[in-house]
């Protein structure tokens, strides 16, 4: 084979490879052929969707009262045990009490508590290896700035300042 024939073989081989590659792309793009997420992934997606459409802009006490009604409905329908319902309801009642106590604090004390609580949470995430210290410091700095600028009206978490959440 001379140089010209060798070049023709390479061009034909390349062309065949390209045609085969292009033919497989659309097949893999058909929605019915995309593998479905496993059960854990589906649960995580459902939880994220539920958080995304939750009552974030509402009064947290009203949202918790709504959760209590959902738990009572689950209990009534036999979806959860009385023991589990009691446990969840007690936790919700404690959160409601915590919110009411927080609401009674002066603005500066609220800001200090929010920043300290965030720092405690971030320190724990760093200790557990779930977050590196540099990222935690950046998150805390941004959060503290947001809280310092908060005028005390509404809830600071619900004003679009969620850039560190996934």
C-alpha positions as CSV (number, residue, x, y, z in Angstrom):
1,X,0.0,0.0,0.0
2,X,1.4,3.4,-0.9
3,X,0.9,6.7,1.1
4,X,-2.3,7.6,-0.8
5,X,-4.0,4.2,-0.1
6,X,-3.0,4.4,3.5
7,X,-4.5,7.9,3.8
8,X,-7.8,6.6,2.2
9,X,-8.0,3.8,4.8
10,X,-7.4,6.2,7.7
11,X,-10.1,8.6,6.3
12,X,-12.6,5.7,5.9
13,X,-11.8,4.4,9.4
14,X,-12.3,7.9,10.8
15,X,-15.5,8.4,8.9
16,X,-16.9,5.0,10.1
17,X,-15.9,5.8,13.7
18,X,-17.5,9.3,13.5
19,X,-20.8,7.9,12.0
20,X,-21.0,5.2,14.7
21,X,-20.3,7.8,17.4
22,X,-23.0,10.2,16.0
23,X,-25.5,7.4,15.8
24,X,-25.1,6.4,19.5
25,X,-25.7,9.9,20.8
26,X,-29.4,10.2,20.0
27,X,-30.1,6.7,21.3
28,X,-28.7,7.6,24.7
29,X,-30.6,10.9,24.8
30,X,-34.0,9.2,24.5
31,X,-35.7,9.9,27.9
32,X,-37.0,6.3,28.2
33,X,-33.5,5.1,28.1
34,X,-32.0,7.3,30.8
35,X,-31.5,5.2,33.9
36,X,-33.8,6.2,36.7
37,X,-32.3,7.3,40.0
38,X,-32.1,4.6,42.7
39,X,-34.5,4.7,45.7
40,X,-32.2,6.9,47.9
41,X,-31.7,9.4,45.1
42,X,-35.5,9.5,44.5
43,X,-36.1,10.2,48.2
44,X,-33.4,12.9,48.2
45,X,-35.0,14.5,45.2
46,X,-38.5,14.4,46.8
47,X,-37.1,15.9,50.0
48,X,-35.4,18.7,48.0
49,X,-38.6,19.4,46.0
50,X,-40.6,19.5,49.2
51,X,-38.2,22.0,50.7
52,X,-38.3,24.1,47.5
53,X,-42.0,24.4,47.6
54,X,-42.4,24.6,51.4
55,X,-43.8,27.5,53.3
56,X,-40.4,29.4,53.6
57,X,-42.0,32.8,53.4
58,X,-44.6,32.0,56.0
59,X,-44.6,32.6,59.7
60,X,-42.5,29.6,61.1
61,X,-45.0,29.0,63.9
62,X,-47.9,28.7,61.3
63,X,-45.7,26.3,59.3
64,X,-45.0,24.2,62.4
65,X,-48.7,24.2,63.3
66,X,-49.4,22.9,59.8
67,X,-46.8,20.2,60.3
68,X,-48.6,19.2,63.5
69,X,-51.8,18.8,61.5
70,X,-50.0,16.6,59.0
71,X,-48.6,14.4,61.7
72,X,-52.0,14.0,63.3
73,X,-53.5,13.1,59.9
74,X,-50.7,10.4,59.5
75,X,-51.5,9.0,62.9
76,X,-55.3,9.0,62.1
77,X,-54.6,7.1,58.9
78,X,-52.4,4.6,60.6
79,X,-49.3,5.7,58.7
80,X,-47.3,6.3,61.8
81,X,-47.4,4.9,65.4
82,X,-48.8,6.9,68.3
83,X,-45.3,6.8,69.9
84,X,-43.7,8.3,66.7
85,X,-46.4,11.0,66.5
86,X,-45.9,11.9,70.1
87,X,-42.2,12.2,69.6
88,X,-42.5,14.4,66.5
89,X,-45.2,16.6,68.1
90,X,-43.1,17.2,71.2
91,X,-40.2,18.2,69.0
92,X,-42.4,20.6,67.1
93,X,-43.9,22.1,70.3
94,X,-40.3,22.6,71.6
95,X,-39.4,24.5,68.3
96,X,-42.5,26.6,68.7
97,X,-41.5,27.5,72.3
98,X,-37.9,28.3,71.1
99,X,-39.3,30.6,68.3
100,X,-41.5,32.4,70.8
101,X,-38.6,32.9,73.2
102,X,-36.4,34.1,70.3
103,X,-39.1,36.6,69.2
104,X,-39.1,38.2,72.7
105,X,-35.3,39.0,72.5
106,X,-34.1,42.5,71.6
107,X,-32.8,42.9,68.0
108,X,-29.1,42.9,68.9
109,X,-29.5,39.7,71.0
110,X,-31.4,38.0,68.1
111,X,-28.5,38.9,65.8
112,X,-25.9,37.6,68.2
113,X,-27.8,34.4,68.8
114,X,-28.2,33.7,65.1
115,X,-24.5,34.3,64.3
116,X,-23.4,32.2,67.3
117,X,-25.8,29.4,66.3
118,X,-24.5,29.5,62.8
119,X,-20.9,29.4,64.0
120,X,-21.6,26.4,66.2
121,X,-23.3,24.5,63.4
122,X,-20.4,25.3,61.0
123,X,-17.8,24.3,63.6
124,X,-19.6,21.0,64.0
125,X,-19.6,20.4,60.2
126,X,-15.9,21.1,60.0
127,X,-15.2,18.7,63.0
128,X,-17.3,16.0,61.2
129,X,-15.2,16.6,58.0
130,X,-18.3,17.6,56.0
131,X,-17.0,21.1,55.4
132,X,-13.5,22.6,55.2
133,X,-12.6,25.4,57.5
134,X,-12.0,28.0,54.7
135,X,-15.5,27.4,53.3
136,X,-17.0,27.5,56.8
137,X,-15.3,30.9,57.4
138,X,-16.6,32.3,54.1
139,X,-20.2,31.1,54.9
140,X,-20.0,32.6,58.4
141,X,-18.6,35.9,57.2
142,X,-21.4,36.2,54.5
143,X,-24.1,35.1,57.0
144,X,-22.9,37.5,59.7
145,X,-23.0,40.3,57.2
146,X,-26.5,39.4,56.2
147,X,-27.6,39.3,59.8
148,X,-25.9,42.5,60.7
149,X,-27.9,44.2,58.0
150,X,-31.1,42.6,59.0
151,X,-33.6,45.2,60.4
152,X,-35.5,42.7,62.5
153,X,-38.5,42.6,60.2
154,X,-39.5,39.2,58.8
155,X,-37.2,36.3,58.8
156,X,-33.6,36.8,57.5
157,X,-33.5,33.3,56.0
158,X,-36.3,34.0,53.6
159,X,-35.0,37.0,51.7
160,X,-33.0,35.2,49.0
161,X,-29.8,34.9,51.0
162,X,-29.3,31.2,50.4
163,X,-26.2,31.2,48.2
164,X,-24.4,28.6,50.3
165,X,-27.2,26.1,50.3
166,X,-27.3,23.2,47.8
